[in-house]
Amino acid sequence: MDRLLEESRELAENRAYKEALLFAELAHYMDPGNTAVQQLRSLAHGGSKLLLETDRLIKDKGMYPGVQAKAYDFFTAGRV
């Protein structure tokens, strides 16, 4: 269980939210009442949704390119 949580945290810190969510879901399946698991699962889920929406924004053909660039810079914040 601890290894699943550790792996999920490391992946979330590296912005691999979908993968982090997988490990968090496995940990939740093993111990659904664990508060740490619930928090990590929530973090990974939120990060995954954020990346999805950011990708949609960047791929939106109707969006002004300057807005896309600013949004990309805001959400990546020097992590790329």
C-alpha positions, -999 to +999 in steps of 0.1 A: +000+000+000+028+024+009+046+017-023+014+025-043+010+058-025+047+067-030+046+059-067+014+079-071+029+109-053+061+108-075+040+106-107+018+135-096+049+156-088+061+149-123+027+159-138+019+123-149-016+126-134-032+099-154-006+074-142-008+088-107-045+083-107-041+046-117-019+040-086-042+060-064-072+040-076-054+007-068-046+020-033-083+031-029-095-003-040-073-019-013-082+006+015-112+029+006-113+044+040-077+057+041-077+095+042-042+098+026-054+076-003-085+098-007-065+130-008-040+116-033-067+103-055-084+137-054-052+155-063-044+131-092-080+133-105-079+171-104-045+172-122-058+148-148-088+170-155-066+201-157-043+186-183-073+175-203-088+210-203-054+225-211-050+202-241-085+211-253-078+248-250-045+245-270-062+224-297-092+248-301-090+262-336-113+290-328-092+303-299-070+334-305-033+322-306-022+348-281-047+334-256-035+299-262+001+308-257-007+327-224-028+298-212-001+273-220+025+294-202+002+298-172-005+261-168+030+248-175+047+275-154+082+267-166+078+229-162+083+220-199 
